[in-house]
Amino acid sequence: MERAVTRKVFRTESHPGDSRRLAKDVVDYLAAFLADGDVLHDLDIILTEACANVCRHAYGGQPGPLEVRLAVSPGSWIELEIVDWGKGFGDDVRFENPGPDAEGGRGLYIMRMLANDCQVRRHNGENVVFIHKDIGAPRWKT
């Protein structure tokens, strides 16, 4: 029997320090569910990268709202939606590694490698990076 899904929303402004603190707050919250430090580390990398992208790109270097919507199905999966209302990715979304000489552009690739599913979408003025990560039962706290 699958447990009920737990949902929580975290919000801040897209300042670098605040966005890093938001990522840490989400990971700290997830530590109550997860026993596996490697999974928590993967989620921290995903969140830190996604939130940093919002800080760098969403609002033209100005602060703006940043939200992380979390859904947890204990014993099964975690889903994250990193949301902003800035300019968005446009049509140039790439999940592949840009190559050894590139100075940037690896964030979505890294997020995709650490998750089972990674999507970027725009809906009703929201830019959403969606992450789904399946997590085996032994990695959860009982």
DSSP file (Angstrom, degrees, kcal/mol; ACC not computed):
  #  RESIDUE AA STRUCTURE BP1 BP2  ACC     N-H-->O    O-->H-N    N-H-->O    O-->H-N    TCO  KAPPA ALPHA  PHI   PSI    X-CA   Y-CA   Z-CA
    1    1 A M              0   0    0      0, 0.0     2,-0.3     0, 0.0     0, 0.0   0.000 360.0 360.0 360.0 124.7    0.0    0.0    0.0
    2    2 A E        -     0   0    0      1,-0.1     3,-0.1    74,-0.0    73,-0.1  -0.550 360.0-123.9 -78.7 137.6    1.5    3.3   -1.1
    3    3 A R        -     0   0    0     71,-0.5    -1,-0.1    -2,-0.3     2,-0.0  -0.274  37.5 -83.5 -73.3 164.0    1.6    6.1    1.5
    4    4 A A        -     0   0    0      1,-0.1     2,-0.4    69,-0.1    -1,-0.1  -0.350  47.4-107.5 -66.0 148.1    0.0    9.5    1.0
    5    5 A V        -     0   0    0     68,-0.1     2,-0.4    -3,-0.1    68,-0.2  -0.651  28.2-145.0 -79.7 130.9    2.0   12.0   -0.9
    6    6 A T  E     -A   72   0A   0     66,-2.9    66,-2.9    -2,-0.4     2,-0.4  -0.835  17.3-167.5 -95.9 132.9    3.4   14.9    1.2
    7    7 A R  E     +A   71   0A   0     -2,-0.4     2,-0.3    64,-0.2    64,-0.2  -0.948  12.1 166.5-124.0 143.5    3.6   18.3   -0.5
    8    8 A K  E     -A   70   0A   0     62,-2.0    62,-3.1    -2,-0.4     2,-0.4  -0.986  21.2-146.2-152.9 146.3    5.3   21.4    0.6
    9    9 A V  E     -A   69   0A   0     -2,-0.3     2,-0.4    60,-0.2    60,-0.2  -0.961   9.6-165.8-118.7 133.8    6.2   24.7   -1.0
   10   10 A F  E     -A   68   0A   0     58,-2.7    58,-2.7    -2,-0.4     2,-0.3  -0.944  11.9-172.1-116.2 138.2    9.4   26.7   -0.2
   11   11 A R  E     +A   67   0A   0     -2,-0.4     2,-0.3    56,-0.2    56,-0.2  -0.965  16.2 138.5-134.7 148.8    9.7   30.4   -1.3
   12   12 A T  E     -A   66   0A   0     54,-2.3    54,-2.5    -2,-0.3     2,-0.3  -0.939  50.3 -83.7-162.0-177.1   12.4   33.1   -1.4
   13   13 A E  E     -A   65   0A   0     -2,-0.3     2,-1.6    52,-0.2    42,-0.1  -0.708  47.0-106.8 -94.9 155.1   13.8   35.8   -3.6
   14   14 A S  S    S+     0   0    0     50,-2.4    45,-0.1    -2,-0.3    44,-0.0  -0.219  70.4 133.6 -84.5  49.1   16.3   35.0   -6.3
   15   15 A H     >  -     0   0    0     -2,-1.6     4,-3.1     1,-0.1     5,-0.3  -0.751  66.5-117.6 -87.1 145.1   19.4   36.4   -4.6
   16   16 A P  H  > S+     0   0    0      0, 0.0     4,-2.0     0, 0.0     5,-0.2   0.906 112.9  43.4 -53.0 -48.1   22.4   34.0   -4.6
   17   17 A G  H  > S+     0   0    0      1,-0.2     4,-2.1     2,-0.2     5,-0.1   0.907 116.3  47.6 -65.1 -41.3   22.6   33.6   -0.8
   18   18 A D  H  > S+     0   0    0      2,-0.2     4,-2.2     1,-0.2    -1,-0.2   0.888 111.1  50.5 -67.1 -39.1   18.8   33.3   -0.4
   19   19 A S  H  X S+     0   0    0     -4,-3.1     4,-2.1     2,-0.2    -1,-0.2   0.874 110.5  49.6 -69.4 -35.0   18.5   30.7   -3.2
   20   20 A R  H  X S+     0   0    0     -4,-2.0     4,-2.3    -5,-0.3    -1,-0.2   0.908 110.8  50.0 -67.1 -40.8   21.3   28.6   -1.7
   21   21 A R  H  X S+     0   0    0     -4,-2.1     4,-2.5     2,-0.2    -2,-0.2   0.881 108.5  53.4 -64.1 -38.0   19.6   28.7    1.6
   22   22 A L  H  X S+     0   0    0     -4,-2.2     4,-2.2     2,-0.2    -2,-0.2   0.935 108.6  48.9 -61.2 -46.8   16.3   27.7    0.0
   23   23 A A  H  X S+     0   0    0     -4,-2.1     4,-2.3     1,-0.2    -2,-0.2   0.920 112.6  48.2 -59.3 -44.3   18.0   24.6   -1.6
   24   24 A K  H  X S+     0   0    0     -4,-2.3     4,-2.9     1,-0.2    -1,-0.2   0.886 108.6  54.2 -64.5 -38.8   19.5   23.7    1.8
   25   25 A D  H  X S+     0   0    0     -4,-2.5     4,-2.1     2,-0.2    -1,-0.2   0.905 109.4  47.8 -61.6 -41.2   16.1   24.1    3.5
   26   26 A V  H  X S+     0   0    0     -4,-2.2     4,-2.4     2,-0.2    -2,-0.2   0.938 113.8  46.6 -64.7 -46.5   14.5   21.7    1.0
   27   27 A V  H  X S+     0   0    0     -4,-2.3     4,-1.6     1,-0.2    -2,-0.2   0.902 111.2  52.0 -63.7 -41.2   17.3   19.2    1.5
   28   28 A D  H  < S+     0   0    0     -4,-2.9     4,-0.4     1,-0.2    -1,-0.2   0.904 110.0  49.4 -61.4 -40.4   17.1   19.5    5.3
   29   29 A Y  H >< S+     0   0    0     -4,-2.1     3,-1.3     1,-0.2     4,-0.3   0.914 110.0  51.0 -62.6 -43.2   13.4   18.9    5.1
   30   30 A L  H >X S+     0   0    0     -4,-2.4     4,-2.3     1,-0.3     3,-1.9   0.753  93.3  74.2 -67.6 -24.2   14.0   15.8    3.0
   31   31 A A  T 3< S+     0   0    0     -4,-1.6    -1,-0.3     1,-0.3    -2,-0.2   0.736  86.8  63.7 -62.5 -21.2   16.5   14.5    5.5
   32   32 A A  T <4 S+     0   0    0     -3,-1.3    -1,-0.3    -4,-0.4    -2,-0.2   0.726 113.8  33.1 -71.7 -20.4   13.5   13.6    7.7
   33   33 A F  T <4 S+     0   0    0     -3,-1.9   108,-3.2    -4,-0.3     2,-0.4   0.772 111.2  66.0-101.0 -35.8   12.4   11.2    5.0
   34   34 A L  B  <  -E  140   0B   0     -4,-2.3   106,-0.3   106,-0.3    -1,-0.1  -0.751  45.2-175.0-104.9 136.3   15.7    9.9    3.5
   35   35 A A        +     0   0    0    104,-2.6     2,-0.7    -2,-0.4   105,-0.2   0.559  65.4  90.3 -95.8 -12.7   18.3    7.7    5.2
   36   36 A D     >  -     0   0    0    103,-1.3     4,-1.8     1,-0.2     3,-0.3  -0.776  55.5-166.1 -97.2 111.1   20.7    7.9    2.2
   37   37 A G  H  > S+     0   0    0     -2,-0.7     4,-2.3     1,-0.2    -1,-0.2   0.805  88.6  59.5 -63.3 -30.9   23.2   10.7    2.2
   38   38 A D  H  > S+     0   0    0      2,-0.2     4,-2.3     1,-0.2    -1,-0.2   0.898 105.5  48.1 -66.3 -39.1   24.1   10.2   -1.4
   39   39 A V  H  > S+     0   0    0     -3,-0.3     4,-2.4     2,-0.2    -2,-0.2   0.919 111.5  50.2 -66.1 -43.1   20.5   10.7   -2.5
   40   40 A L  H  X S+     0   0    0     -4,-1.8     4,-2.2     1,-0.2    -2,-0.2   0.894 109.9  51.3 -61.1 -39.4   20.4   13.9   -0.4
   41   41 A H  H  X S+     0   0    0     -4,-2.3     4,-2.4     2,-0.2    -2,-0.2   0.924 108.8  50.4 -64.1 -44.6   23.6   15.1   -2.0
   42   42 A D  H  X S+     0   0    0     -4,-2.3     4,-2.4     1,-0.2    -2,-0.2   0.924 111.8  48.0 -57.7 -44.9   22.2   14.5   -5.5
   43   43 A L  H  X S+     0   0    0     -4,-2.4     4,-2.7     1,-0.2     5,-0.2   0.868 109.5  53.4 -65.9 -36.1   19.1   16.4   -4.6
   44   44 A D  H  X S+     0   0    0     -4,-2.2     4,-2.8     2,-0.2     5,-0.2   0.917 109.4  48.3 -63.2 -43.7   21.2   19.2   -3.2
   45   45 A I  H  X S+     0   0    0     -4,-2.4     4,-2.4     2,-0.2     5,-0.2   0.937 112.8  48.5 -61.8 -47.0   23.2   19.5   -6.4
   46   46 A I  H  X S+     0   0    0     -4,-2.4     4,-2.6     1,-0.2     5,-0.2   0.948 115.9  42.8 -57.9 -51.3   20.0   19.5   -8.5
   47   47 A L  H  X S+     0   0    0     -4,-2.7     4,-2.8     1,-0.2     5,-0.3   0.902 113.2  51.2 -65.7 -42.6   18.4   22.2   -6.4
   48   48 A T  H  X S+     0   0    0     -4,-2.8     4,-2.3    -5,-0.2    -1,-0.2   0.926 113.8  45.0 -61.6 -44.6   21.5   24.4   -6.1
   49   49 A E  H  X S+     0   0    0     -4,-2.4     4,-2.1    -5,-0.2    -2,-0.2   0.932 115.0  46.9 -65.3 -46.5   22.0   24.3   -9.8
   50   50 A A  H  X S+     0   0    0     -4,-2.6     4,-1.6    -5,-0.2    -2,-0.2   0.920 115.0  45.8 -64.0 -43.8   18.3   25.0  -10.7
   51   51 A C  H  X S+     0   0    0     -4,-2.8     4,-2.1     1,-0.2    -1,-0.2   0.888 111.0  52.9 -67.3 -38.6   18.1   27.9   -8.1
   52   52 A A  H  X S+     0   0    0     -4,-2.3     4,-2.5    -5,-0.3    -1,-0.2   0.884 105.5  55.4 -63.2 -37.8   21.4   29.4   -9.3
   53   53 A N  H  X>S+     0   0    0     -4,-2.1     4,-2.7     1,-0.2     5,-0.6   0.901 106.1  50.9 -61.4 -40.1   20.1   29.4  -12.9
   54   54 A V  I  X>S+     0   0    0     -4,-1.6     4,-1.3     1,-0.2     5,-0.7   0.935 110.8  49.2 -61.7 -45.0   17.1   31.4  -11.7
   55   55 A C  I  <5S+     0   0    0     -4,-2.1     6,-0.3     1,-0.2    -2,-0.2   0.900 118.5  38.8 -60.2 -42.0   19.4   33.9  -10.0
   56   56 A R  I  <5S+     0   0    0     -4,-2.5    -1,-0.2    -5,-0.1    -2,-0.2   0.847 133.5  12.1 -78.3 -35.1   21.6   34.2  -13.1
   57   57 A H  I ><5S+     0   0    0     -4,-2.7     3,-0.8    -5,-0.2    30,-0.3   0.762 103.4  73.6-120.6 -30.4   19.1   34.2  -15.9
   58   58 A A  I 3<<S+     0   0    0     -4,-1.3    29,-2.7    -5,-0.6    -3,-0.1   0.883 109.2  23.8 -66.4 -43.3   15.4   34.5  -15.0
   59   59 A Y  T > <S-     0   0    0     -5,-0.7     3,-1.5     3,-0.3    -1,-0.2   0.007 110.5 -98.5-117.4  28.1   15.0   38.2  -14.1
   60   60 A G  T <  S-     0   0    0     -3,-0.8    -3,-0.1     1,-0.3    -2,-0.1   0.855  85.7 -50.2  61.0  35.9   17.9   39.8  -15.9
   61   61 A G  T 3  S+     0   0    0      1,-0.3    -1,-0.3    -6,-0.3    -4,-0.1   0.392 116.5 112.8  84.1  -4.3   20.2   39.9  -12.8
   62   62 A Q  S <  S-     0   0    0     -3,-1.5    -1,-0.3     1,-0.1    -3,-0.3  -0.650  75.6 -96.8 -95.2 156.0   17.5   41.5  -10.7
   63   63 A P        +     0   0    0      0, 0.0    -1,-0.1     0, 0.0   -48,-0.1  -0.403  51.2 157.9 -71.1 151.2   15.8   39.7   -7.8
   64   64 A G        -     0   0    0     -2,-0.1   -50,-2.4   -52,-0.0    -5,-0.1  -0.950  46.3 -61.2-159.9 172.1   12.5   38.0   -8.3
   65   65 A P  E     -A   13   0A   0      0, 0.0    20,-0.5     0, 0.0     2,-0.4  -0.329  44.5-173.0 -67.7 143.6   10.3   35.3   -6.8
   66   66 A L  E     -AB  12  84A   0    -54,-2.5   -54,-2.3    18,-0.1     2,-0.4  -0.999   4.5-177.1-136.1 133.4   11.7   31.7   -6.6
   67   67 A E  E     -AB  11  83A   0     16,-2.2    16,-3.3    -2,-0.4     2,-0.5  -0.988  16.6-159.4-136.2 141.4    9.7   28.8   -5.5
   68   68 A V  E     -AB  10  82A   0    -58,-2.7   -58,-2.7    -2,-0.4     2,-0.6  -0.986  10.4-162.3-119.0 120.2   10.3   25.1   -5.0
   69   69 A R  E     -AB   9  81A   0     12,-2.8    12,-2.0    -2,-0.5     2,-0.4  -0.909  13.2-164.3-102.6 123.1    7.3   22.8   -5.0
   70   70 A L  E     -AB   8  80A   0    -62,-3.1   -62,-2.0    -2,-0.6     2,-0.4  -0.883  14.6-177.1-114.2 135.8    8.1   19.5   -3.4
   71   71 A A  E     -AB   7  79A   0      8,-2.5     8,-2.9    -2,-0.4     2,-0.5  -0.997   8.6-170.6-129.8 129.5    6.1   16.2   -3.5
   72   72 A V  E     -AB   6  78A   0    -66,-2.9   -66,-2.9    -2,-0.4     6,-0.2  -0.979  15.1-172.3-124.5 124.8    7.3   13.2   -1.6
   73   73 A S  E >>  - B   0  77A   0      4,-2.8     3,-2.3    -2,-0.5     4,-1.6  -0.870  35.0-131.4-110.1  93.4    5.9    9.7   -1.9
   74   74 A P  T 34 S+     0   0    0      0, 0.0   -71,-0.5     0, 0.0    63,-0.1  -0.125  87.8  15.9 -53.3 133.9    7.8    7.9    1.0
   75   75 A G  T 34 S+     0   0    0     61,-0.1    62,-0.2   -42,-0.1    64,-0.1   0.413 132.8  44.5  85.9  -1.5    9.3    4.7   -0.1
   76   76 A S  T <4 S-     0   0    0     -3,-2.3    59,-3.3     1,-0.3     2,-0.3   0.600 104.3 -19.5-137.0 -66.5    9.0    5.5   -3.7
   77   77 A W  E  <  -BC  73 134A   0     -4,-1.6    -4,-2.8    57,-0.3     2,-0.4  -0.950  34.1-141.4-153.6 166.7    9.9    8.9   -5.3
   78   78 A I  E     -BC  72 133A   0     55,-2.1    55,-2.7    -2,-0.3     2,-0.4  -0.994  15.8-164.8-131.5 138.9   10.5   12.6   -4.9
   79   79 A E  E     -BC  71 132A   0     -8,-2.9    -8,-2.5    -2,-0.4     2,-0.4  -0.987   4.1-170.1-125.2 139.8    9.4   15.3   -7.3
   80   80 A L  E     -BC  70 131A   0     51,-2.3    51,-2.8    -2,-0.4     2,-0.5  -0.972   9.0-167.6-125.1 139.1   10.6   18.9   -7.4
   81   81 A E  E     -BC  69 130A   0    -12,-2.0   -12,-2.8    -2,-0.4     2,-0.7  -0.974   7.2-162.4-124.1 116.7    9.4   21.9   -9.4
   82   82 A I  E     -BC  68 129A   0     47,-2.4    47,-2.3    -2,-0.5     2,-0.4  -0.893  22.6-169.1 -98.7 117.6   11.7   24.8   -9.4
   83   83 A V  E     +BC  67 128A   0    -16,-3.3   -16,-2.2    -2,-0.7     2,-0.3  -0.881  19.8 160.7-121.5 137.2    9.5   27.8  -10.5
   84   84 A D  E     -BC  66 127A   0     43,-1.9    43,-3.2    -2,-0.4   -18,-0.1  -0.917  33.3-141.2-139.9 171.2   10.1   31.4  -11.5
   85   85 A W        +     0   0    0    -20,-0.5    41,-0.1    -2,-0.3   -19,-0.1  -0.036  66.6 108.1-122.1  27.9    8.2   34.0  -13.4
   86   86 A G  S    S-     0   0    0    -21,-0.1   -27,-0.2    41,-0.1   -28,-0.1   0.238  90.3 -58.6 -87.6-149.5   11.1   35.5  -15.4
   87   87 A K  S    S-     0   0    0    -29,-2.7     3,-0.2   -30,-0.3   -29,-0.1   0.709  71.9-149.7 -75.9 -21.1   12.0   35.3  -19.1
   88   88 A G        -     0   0    0      1,-0.2    -1,-0.1   -30,-0.1    34,-0.1  -0.080  30.3 -70.7  80.7 177.6   12.3   31.5  -19.3
   89   89 A F    >   -     0   0    0      1,-0.3     3,-0.9    32,-0.0    -1,-0.2   0.685  58.6-154.5 -82.8 -21.5   14.5   29.3  -21.4
   90   90 A G  T 3   -     0   0    0      1,-0.2    -1,-0.3    -3,-0.2     3,-0.1  -0.515  57.0 -42.8  72.3-149.7   12.8   29.9  -24.7
   91   91 A D  T 3  S+     0   0    0      1,-0.2     2,-0.8    -2,-0.2    -1,-0.2   0.369 117.7  91.8 -94.3   4.6   13.1   27.2  -27.3
   92   92 A D    <   +     0   0    0     -3,-0.9     2,-0.6     2,-0.0    -1,-0.2  -0.402  48.6 145.6-101.4  56.7   16.8   26.6  -26.6
   93   93 A V        +     0   0    0     -2,-0.8     2,-0.4    -3,-0.1    27,-0.0  -0.842  20.3 175.7 -97.4 121.4   16.6   23.8  -23.9
   94   94 A R        -     0   0    0     -2,-0.6    14,-0.2     1,-0.1    15,-0.2  -0.986  24.0-175.3-129.6 135.6   19.4   21.3  -24.1
   95   95 A F        +     0   0    0     -2,-0.4     2,-0.2    13,-0.1    17,-0.1   0.302  56.5 102.4-107.1   6.7   20.1   18.4  -21.8
   96   96 A E  S    S-     0   0    0      1,-0.1    13,-0.3    16,-0.0    14,-0.1  -0.566  83.2 -96.3 -93.9 158.7   23.3   17.3  -23.4
   97   97 A N        -     0   0    0     -2,-0.2     9,-0.1     1,-0.1    -1,-0.1  -0.539  29.1-142.5 -69.2 127.4   26.8   17.9  -22.2
   98   98 A P        -     0   0    0      0, 0.0     3,-0.2     0, 0.0    -1,-0.1   0.575  48.3-101.6 -74.2  -6.8   28.2   20.9  -24.0
   99   99 A G    >   -     0   0    0      1,-0.1     3,-1.0     2,-0.1     7,-0.0  -0.229  36.6 -71.1 106.4 163.2   31.7   19.5  -24.3
  100  100 A P  T 3  S+     0   0    0      0, 0.0    -1,-0.1     0, 0.0    -3,-0.0   0.723 124.9  51.7 -68.9 -23.4   35.1   19.9  -22.5
  101  101 A D  T 3  S+     0   0    0     -3,-0.2    -2,-0.1     2,-0.0     2,-0.1   0.594  83.0 108.5 -90.4 -10.5   35.8   23.4  -23.9
  102  102 A A    <   -     0   0    0     -3,-1.0    -3,-0.1     1,-0.1     3,-0.1  -0.398  59.0-151.2 -68.7 142.2   32.5   25.0  -22.9
  103  103 A E  S    S-     0   0    0     -2,-0.1     2,-0.3    -5,-0.1    -1,-0.1   0.512  74.1 -12.8 -90.8  -6.1   32.7   27.5  -20.0
  104  104 A G  S    S+     0   0    0      1,-0.1    -2,-0.0    -6,-0.0     0, 0.0  -0.898  81.1  99.4-166.4-167.5   29.1   26.8  -18.9
  105  105 A G        +     0   0    0     -2,-0.3     4,-0.3    -8,-0.1     3,-0.1   0.632  56.9 110.6  86.8  14.4   25.8   25.2  -19.9
  106  106 A R     >  +     0   0    0      1,-0.1     4,-2.8     2,-0.1     5,-0.2   0.549  48.4  91.8 -96.4  -7.9   26.2   21.9  -18.0
  107  107 A G  H  > S+     0   0    0      1,-0.2     4,-2.7     2,-0.2     5,-0.2   0.913  88.7  41.8 -57.9 -52.7   23.5   22.6  -15.4
  108  108 A L  H  > S+     0   0    0      1,-0.2     4,-2.5     2,-0.2    -1,-0.2   0.881 114.8  53.5 -64.2 -37.0   20.5   20.9  -17.2
  109  109 A Y  H  > S+     0   0    0     -4,-0.3     4,-2.1   -13,-0.3    -2,-0.2   0.937 110.7  46.1 -60.7 -46.8   22.8   18.0  -18.2
  110  110 A I  H  X S+     0   0    0     -4,-2.8     4,-1.5     1,-0.2    -2,-0.2   0.928 112.6  50.0 -63.2 -45.5   23.9   17.4  -14.6
  111  111 A M  H  X S+     0   0    0     -4,-2.7     4,-0.7     1,-0.2     3,-0.3   0.913 110.8  50.3 -59.5 -41.9   20.3   17.7  -13.3
  112  112 A R  H >< S+     0   0    0     -4,-2.5     3,-0.6     1,-0.2    -1,-0.2   0.869 108.5  52.0 -64.9 -37.0   19.2   15.2  -16.0
  113  113 A M  H 3< S+     0   0    0     -4,-2.1    -1,-0.2     1,-0.2    -2,-0.2   0.785 111.6  46.8 -70.4 -26.5   21.9   12.7  -15.1
  114  114 A L  H 3< S+     0   0    0     -4,-1.5     2,-0.3    -3,-0.3    -1,-0.2   0.499 111.6  57.5 -93.1  -5.1   21.0   12.8  -11.4
  115  115 A A  S << S-     0   0    0     -4,-0.7    18,-0.2    -3,-0.6     3,-0.1  -0.781  74.2-131.6-122.3 164.0   17.2   12.4  -11.9
  116  116 A N  S    S+     0   0    0     16,-2.2     2,-0.3     1,-0.3    17,-0.2   0.757  98.9  14.6 -81.7 -27.8   14.9    9.8  -13.6
  117  117 A D  E     +D  132   0A   0     15,-1.8    15,-2.4     2,-0.0     2,-0.4  -0.989  63.1 179.3-148.5 138.7   13.1   12.6  -15.4
  118  118 A C  E     +D  131   0A   0     -2,-0.3     2,-0.3    13,-0.2    13,-0.2  -0.974  12.0 169.9-141.3 123.7   13.9   16.3  -16.0
  119  119 A Q  E     -D  130   0A   0     11,-2.3    11,-3.0    -2,-0.4     2,-0.5  -0.960  22.3-151.6-134.3 151.4   11.7   18.6  -18.0
  120  120 A V  E     +D  129   0A   0     -2,-0.3     2,-0.3     9,-0.2     9,-0.2  -0.993  29.3 160.9-121.0 128.5   11.5   22.3  -18.7
  121  121 A R  E     -D  128   0A   0      7,-2.5     7,-3.2    -2,-0.5     2,-0.4  -0.976  32.3-142.3-145.8 158.8    8.2   23.8  -19.4
  122  122 A R  E     +D  127   0A   0     -2,-0.3     2,-0.3     5,-0.2     5,-0.2  -0.991  27.8 165.4-122.6 128.7    6.3   27.2  -19.4
  123  123 A H  E >   -D  126   0A   0      3,-2.3     3,-2.2    -2,-0.4    -2,-0.1  -0.963  65.1 -15.3-148.7 125.3    2.7   27.3  -18.3
  124  124 A N  T 3  S-     0   0    0     -2,-0.3     3,-0.1     1,-0.3    -1,-0.0   0.858 129.5 -48.1  50.9  42.6    0.5   30.2  -17.3
  125  125 A G  T 3  S+     0   0    0      1,-0.3     2,-0.4   -39,-0.0    -1,-0.3   0.424 113.8 119.8  81.8  -1.3    3.5   32.5  -17.0
  126  126 A E  E <   - D   0 123A   0     -3,-2.2    -3,-2.3   -41,-0.1     2,-0.6  -0.817  53.6-150.1 -99.2 136.2    5.5   30.1  -14.9
  127  127 A N  E     -CD  84 122A   0    -43,-3.2   -43,-1.9    -2,-0.4     2,-0.5  -0.925  24.9-170.3 -98.2 124.2    8.9   28.7  -15.9
  128  128 A V  E     -CD  83 121A   0     -7,-3.2    -7,-2.5    -2,-0.6     2,-0.7  -0.967  24.2-164.4-126.5 125.1    9.1   25.2  -14.3
  129  129 A V  E     -CD  82 120A   0    -47,-2.3   -47,-2.4    -2,-0.5     2,-0.5  -0.947  24.7-159.1 -99.4 114.9   12.1   22.9  -14.1
  130  130 A F  E     -CD  81 119A   0    -11,-3.0   -11,-2.3    -2,-0.7     2,-0.4  -0.831  10.9-174.8-101.5 130.5   10.5   19.5  -13.2
  131  131 A I  E     -CD  80 118A   0    -51,-2.8   -51,-2.3    -2,-0.5     2,-0.4  -0.988   6.7-174.0-125.7 131.3   12.5   16.8  -11.6
  132  132 A H  E     -CD  79 117A   0    -15,-2.4   -16,-2.2    -2,-0.4   -15,-1.8  -0.996   5.7-177.6-123.1 129.8   11.4   13.3  -10.8
  133  133 A K  E     -C   78   0A   0    -55,-2.7   -55,-2.1    -2,-0.4     2,-0.3  -0.967  16.5-148.0-131.0 116.8   13.7   10.9   -8.8
  134  134 A D  E     -C   77   0A   0     -2,-0.4     2,-0.4   -57,-0.2   -57,-0.3  -0.648  17.6-168.0 -77.1 136.6   12.8    7.3   -8.1
  135  135 A I        -     0   0    0    -59,-3.3     5,-0.1    -2,-0.3    -2,-0.0  -0.976  19.7-121.9-134.3 119.1   14.3    6.2   -4.8
  136  136 A G    >   -     0   0    0     -2,-0.4     3,-1.9     1,-0.1     4,-0.2  -0.172  27.3-109.5 -61.3 151.0   14.4    2.6   -3.7
  137  137 A A  G >  S+     0   0    0      1,-0.3     3,-1.7   -62,-0.2    -1,-0.1   0.804 112.3  62.3 -53.1 -38.8   12.7    1.6   -0.4
  138  138 A P  G 3  S+     0   0    0      0, 0.0    -1,-0.3     0, 0.0     4,-0.1   0.701  95.9  62.5 -65.8 -14.3   16.0    0.8    1.5
  139  139 A R  G <  S+     0   0    0     -3,-1.9  -104,-2.6  -104,-0.1  -103,-1.3   0.472  90.3  84.9 -89.0  -1.0   17.1    4.4    1.1
  140  140 A W  B <  S-E   34   0B   0     -3,-1.7  -106,-0.3  -106,-0.3     2,-0.2  -0.684  82.5-113.1-100.0 152.3   14.1    5.8    3.1
  141  141 A K              0   0    0   -108,-3.2    -2,-0.1    -2,-0.3    -1,-0.0  -0.559 360.0 360.0 -75.9 149.6   13.8    6.1    6.9
  142  142 A T              0   0    0     -2,-0.2    -1,-0.1    -4,-0.1  -109,-0.0   0.439 360.0 360.0 -97.4 360.0   11.2    3.9    8.4
